[in-house]
Amino acid sequence: MNTAELADHIAADHAMNKSQAKTVVDAVFAAIVAAASKGEEVSLPGFGKFKVAAREARQGRNPATGETIQIAASKKLAFTPAKQVKDAMNPAPASKPAAKAAAKPKAKKA
């Protein structure tokens, strides 16, 4: 799903036109980016958390030449889904029926 499809979905569900819905979607994304650029965490209960994580400088390789290069330290935006999202993506399997009672040992013949 892309931004336009998300806006279409919101417009259909909330009695607004697509232009208004696109403005809302863009505003939400802009607010997340603005908070992240300040190093703040964005927590959306029931959905998840966006958190800024630091990436240390490291060595890498230029795939074309094989030359070792230095990759600068940077920041990334990490997302951790809420439990409700994880549960929706990975529904629990149907519970198994109770195992049959252990069979009683047969009586020995005398």
N, C-alpha and C positions, 0 to 999 in steps of 0.2 A: 504494500500500500504506500502510495506517495502522498505528498502534501495536498495535491488537488483532490485525490480520492478521499483523504481524511476530511477535508473541508466539505466535500459533497455529502459524506455520511453524516457529519454534524448538521449540515443545513437540512437534510431530510428529517432528522430526528428532532430538531428543535425549532421548526417553523421560522427559518430565516433564509435569506437568499444566499447563494454560493459565495458572493463577494463578501458579505458580512462574515460568513463562516471562515473564509480564507484569512480575513483580517484577524479573527480570534486565534486561529491556529498560528499565524505568524507572530502575534503578540505573545503567545505562550512560549514559543521557541525563543523569541528575543529575550524574554524575562529569564529563561533558563541560562542562555548564553551570558547575559549581563551578570547574573549571580556567579556563574562559574568563572568569569573573567576576574572577579574580585576574590576568588578562592573560596566562595561560600558553597555549602552543600544545599541542594534542593531536594526536599523530601515531599513526595506526593503520596499520602496515605492510601493504601490499597493498590498502588501502582508500583512505586519503587523510589530509589534515591539516585540522584546524579551527584557524583563526587569528583573533585579534581584530584588527580593522582600525579605525583612527580615521577618522571622517567629519568634515570641517571644517564650520564654520558657513557657511551660504550663504543667498542670497535666493531666495525662491520666490513663487508667486502663489496666492492663494485662488481656486480655480476658479469659485466661485459669484459673487464680486464683482470679480475681476480685481485686487484690491488686492495690492500687494507686501508680503510678510511676511518676517520673519527666521526662518530655521530654525536651531535651536541645533545645536552640535556634538554628535556622538554616537559610539557605538561600534557596530560590527556584527560578526557572526560570519561569517567567510568560510570556504568549504570548497574545497579543491583536491583533486580526485581523483588517486589514484595511477595510474601508467602501466598497471597491470593492469586497473583499472576502465575507463580510457579505451579500452584495446584491446578489452575485452569489449563496450563500447558501440559501437565503430566497428571492426568486423573488417576486416582488410585484404582488398582484392578478390583474387580468384583470380589467380594470376600468368598473364600473357599468354604464349601460345606464342612462341617465338623468331621474329623476323621472318625472312621468306624471304631467302636470300642475294641480294645485289644481282644483277640480271640482267646477264649479260655482254653487252657491245655486239656487235651483229651484225657479222660480217666483211664488209668492203667488197668489192664485186665489181669486178674490174679491167677 
